């Protein structure tokens, strides 16, 4: 799923709770969920990190529910801008 505003990759936890999740490093792929502090994953490929971050999000939210904590509504947003410097 992609963000309609910026085109960023999103992973849907439910149909109304999306999170921006991926970025690429020099030798690996990393993912984090800004709305779930501490929820992150690293993989050797894009496919692996997407699988791992989905598992991490589910695990994180399950833990929050077990602890009686509310699952936060998404507040993060991302955009790309073009600049003249390269």
N, C-alpha and C positions, 0 to 999 in steps of 0.2 A: 504494500500500500504506500502511496506517496502523498505528501502534503500538497494540498491544492494551492497554497500560497507560494511556497518556495521550492517545491519539488523534492524535498528531503525524504529519505526513506523513513517510513513509520512502521511500527509493529503495533497491532491492535491487541490490547488485553481483552477488551470487550468492544462491541461496535462503537461505543462512544468514549473510549479512553485510550487515545493514541499517544505514543511517545517517539521522539526522535532517537535513533539508536546507533548510528554507525559513523565511523571515521576510519581512515586508512593511515597506518604508520609506514615506516620505511620497509619493514620486513614482516609485518603482521597486520591484522585488522583488530580494532578495538571498538567496543560499544559501551555506552553508559546511558543512564536514564536520569536526566536532570531532575525530574520530579520525584525520584526515589533515591535519595542520597545513599551512596554506597553500593548501588546496584550497577554492576559492570561485568564485562566479559572480554576475553581476548582469544582470538583464534588464528590459525594459519591461513584461512581463506575467508572470503566474504560469507560463503554458505555456512561455514562452521561457526563464525561469530554470530550470525543471525539465529542459528539453532541454539547456541549457548545463551544468548541474551534473552531469548524467549523463555528458556528454562529458568534463568535467573530472575526474570520479572515474576513468573508464576511463583517461584520459591519465596521471593521477597514479599509479595502480596499475601500469600498463604501465612507467612510468619506474622505479618501485621494483623491479619484477621484473628489468628490464634492468640495474639497478645491483646486483643480488644482495641486495636488502633484503627482509626479511619483510613481508608485508602484515599490519598489525595487526588483531587481533580487536576488534570493537566494544566500547568501554567506556563510552560516553556513554549517558545516559538523560535524559529530560525529563518534567516534570509541570507541570500547571497547578494553582494554588491560588486560592481565592476569598478576597478581603479586603474589609473593611467600608469602607475609605477609597476615595474615588473622585476 
